[in-house]
Amino acid sequence: MSIHRDTKRGQFIFEFDRTIEGKRVRARSRLPKAWTRTEADAFDRKESARLYAVATGIARDRPTVERAIELYLEDKKHLKTYKEVIRVFSSLYGYYSGRFLDELPEICSEIAKQEKAPASIKYEISLLRAAGRWAWKKHNQGEHDPGARVQVPTVRNERHVYVTFEQVLGQLRHCRNKGTRQAMVAGFFTGMRLSELLRAKIEGDSLVVYDTKNGDAIKRVPIHPTLKRYMDRHGWPIEAAKSTIQKWSRVSRAKVGLEHVTFHSLRHSTASALINADVDLFTVGAILGHKDPRSTKRYAHLDQSRLTDAIARMGQKKRA
């Protein structure tokens, strides 16, 4: 038998070590924790037979998802989100462990049934599909594109959550962390992401951040007069870590009944405030750093008073 149980981790291990036609063949896989002894034994028989067939030339090697992920991680160490990618793959280990690349559509279907936020599920499935396609295209893993039949769920993630500056001021009164207060005010008046604010520097009359999310070498946002007065009084750069800002932002929001708001909602609110001040979408997109106009349209929020005013204009006669 090639199966034994890892009592510490609470899962079965498949280990194959044979000499077949003068060639040593070795393989090892951790099986999903939920598997029973019967399921593990069935996998043992099936996988052992496959390895024998491959070793004797009867069948072609059938690549695993695990191997595809290993190749993907080896080639993608330059990614800014590399640690996050590793975390996601690790969290999905139970779904793909011991399974083959041509089973990727079925694996992703199982992942789609998780009780998680739709955006998180979409991200996980997209990462698995990217790893599978990379292994197939760049490393000749498998005979067909494993991602071709993968169904990536469509997520409507336009969060129409906006706050006014008065609401931001309400949060500031309940926030005892200086860096978080700096970040909230700057976030509202620049539309910058928190990661950008933490790297932003003052250059002339603008806040500047280099190497942005969209790959631009530089992003420059003029400093609003209100923000300028706040920065003159409280200084710059931001004096807090990202985790600290997220914590105090969450605490201050709860104090004023805005639990549904996130720090990123400040970015939405910037767009809303600009559009309601009759700033065109192209300019709003330039301020937010969007390359695709469709991204800006998600923030194209018009308040009810403007909609009412627009409807009221219908049928009005133009003045001479």
Secondary structure, DSSP 8 states (H G I E B T S, - for coil): --EEEETTTTEEEEEEEEEETTEEEEEEEE--TT--HHHHHHHHHHHHHHHHHHHTTSS----BHHHHHHHHHHH-TT-TTHHHHHHHHHHTHHHHTT-BGGGHHHHHHHHTTSSS-HHHHHHHHHHHHHHHHHHHHHH--SSS-TTTT---------------HHHHHHHHTT---HHHHHHHHHHHHH---HHHHTT-EEETTEEEEES-TT--SEEEEE--HHHHHHHHHH-SS--S-HHHHHHHHHHHHHHTT-TT--TTHHHHHHHHHHHHTT--HHHHHHHHT-SSHHHHHTT----HHHHHHHHHTTT-----
